[in-house]
Amino acid sequence: MPIQCSVPIRSMSQDEFSTLDYKVMQHAFDCQNSIGSLADERVYQADFAARLIHTGFHVDREVEISVSHKSFQKSLYLDHVIDHRAVYELKVVKAISDAHRGQLLTYLNLLNLERGKLVNFAFQKVEAEFVNAAIPFVERRSFTVHREGYRGPEFFVNLIVELIRDWGTSLSVNLYVEAVTALLGGSEKVEVMLPTKRAGIELASQRFLLVSPEDAFQITAITKPNTGYASHLQRVLSISPLRQLHWVNVARHQVQFVTIRNQAETSNAEK
């Protein structure tokens, strides 16, 4: 199986989660009232779990999600699973961000769960936020492939499409990138720092991910049409020695492949 969890977790209705959450959050408030807002994350995790267990909750900590595809395997870890039903991710940050929401959303999508909660202890008052996963697993694996503007190798399209058919869309871009990098031969082969130059002026080195020695790739998850992003890819490509860049955008119901040519390299080759 491409996705496995070390403990069984069943889905909950919104009403069930709200009822459980009311009791759980009392312990989060008590935890911060007792410890304050300056402790390390692992301290809050341990105290939060101890309070829940003391009052009769079942708590699993550092619950492993194993994600695999062909030769790639990665383990992700849930902070707390309460009563085999509710997923809670604990943070100690200035504010809950889209990155934190995206991390929990990836966990929920992998496990086909509908909701979870972020709890942040780095405030005088506990900050908490529900995260909802609106797309079922079956729907995330149903998508169309658009490649009208693609001019790259066929194996790269097949690699990406097979991966997403296995895992589904709506996961962390970093997870897709890590898997693709591993399947292309690993970071030592794929991730490179290349010199950049503008108008004959030597600049600094820029990080690229390579499909081949002259072709790079970029994976995004832009949900709305954004023509400006391609323009920025074109600009950074123009200061590199690369021939072209293959942009893969993984949206909810569509995976699009577009090849962006390095106009500066093309002009030089034609001279």
Secondary structure, 3 states (H helix, E strand, C coil): CCEEECCCCCCCCHHHHHHHHHHHHHHHHHHHHHHCCCCCHHHHHHHHHHHHHHCCCCEEEEEEEEEEECCEEEEEEEEEEECCCEEEEEECCCCCCHHHHHHHHHHHHHHCCCEEEEEECCCCCCEEEEEECCCCHHHHCCCEEEEEECCCCHHHHHHHHHHHHHHCCCCCHHHHHHHHHHHCCCHHHHEEEEEEEECCEEEEEEEEEEEECCEEEEEECCCCCCHHHHHHHHHHHHCCCCCEEEEEEECCCEEEEEEEECHHHHHHHHC
